């Protein structure tokens, strides 16, 4: 393919692009003149009609900081040019989600001229002042050394293939035109959308180049999918942009039989299109689709790939719930109990939960082994001092019911009861001496538990109210009370 040089007027024009079928969509960018090698980011402002959904972006070269922006009539994209310095055209694609599964998405094509930054070696008379003119811009002057060599930094827009060299020494003046080495071809822009292809409906391969394309201009090779051209009514006309591509009649279509037996795109007609759209449908059982796109007249290919999403199908009758399994988890709680008198103290417990298949896994049976202690000490009267300690080991069976869930957060109610063995040790300073006793009492409790899930782990916070009075000849205590716990749950 032979490309004509791009007029400088087009390079310096105000950057504006529009979306086919959506004339209210415009794209502008800053800075307007993009020089490679300066590493300066480019901000693209995309103005869309009210109510437009998420806007996606892809580029033939360079990188987007974010390739999806939502909300508002103006969407801002940050794009960083490639690190190379030779002139080229960056082809950017902006599109919204397809209106239907069998309809291609509307696309905006923006072609950014990237000005190359290089140095031109000039041989002339020793001591001469050298200037270089490229596309009506002058660079220099640079003084040639004693051997008549000068190196002039220049900026070359894409499509420019020659430079004018002006050398002056005294009254002598030289004016010559020199050819510039042709840079490598600019890459194609190719993207699969949506990023996760539905296994049945498939998605779309979008392709664009510096100039409009025919399907016979490109070679599309798909792995794990079959490809088919879009219907004729999805063709787009050439869009306004800051770079004017060669006319359609200047394009040469290279035809020939495709090599191999992999699926390839078919020609959709002789008319060149600003955006080529190809339907991509994953093959049966495919988990990943890979597509390679290559211009028939170029050696390099633009690869793109996407995961395959298997979407569940809707049914009219309610299917049997596949929740006939029992799942176990383990939890740890630590905190304290607040009760009247000297009955407050630290408390905690470890336990196991068994998630039942009832009510869609919202009901769990739990067994908890806890530890609870309370200490009292001080003078009873002028002659007697008593130190008393109670250690209890509750063994509680409970039911936990999920009351609310949103995302990773859930709220549960718990209620249970069980035996509480306790041990009482009291030491008196008078004639009574030491007292040791142990008993078993009952405990009942209700609790409200909040959980936030992190993969297999969940952070827990629980407020619990319990009732467990104790009465012996030596002890009158309350092992229940209001308890606050923090903890973790783990599901293997």
Secondary structure, 3 states (H helix, E strand, C coil): CCCCCCCHHHHCCCCCEEECCEEEEEEEEECCCEECCCCCEEEEEEECCCCCCCEEEEECCCEECCCEECCCCEEEEEEECCCCCCCEEEEEEEEECCCCCCCCCCEEEEEEEEEEEEEEEEECCCCCEEEEEECCEEEEEEECCCCCEEEEEEEECCCCCEEEEEEEECCEEEEEEEECCCCCCCCCEEEEEEEEEECCCEEEEEEECCCCECHHHEEEEEECEEEEECCHHHCCCCCCCCCCCCCHHHCCCCCCCCCCCCCCCCCCCCCCECCEEEEEEECCCCCEEEEEEEECCCCCEEEEEEEEECCCCCCCCCCCCCCCCCEEEEEEEEEEEECCCCCCEEEEEEEEEEECCCCCCCEEEEEEEEEEEEEEEEECCCCCEEEEEEEEEEEEEEEEEEEEEECCEEEEEEEEEEEEEEEEEEEECCCCCEEEEEEEEEEEEEEEEEEEEECCEEEEEEEEEEECEEECCCCEEECCEEEEEEEEEECC
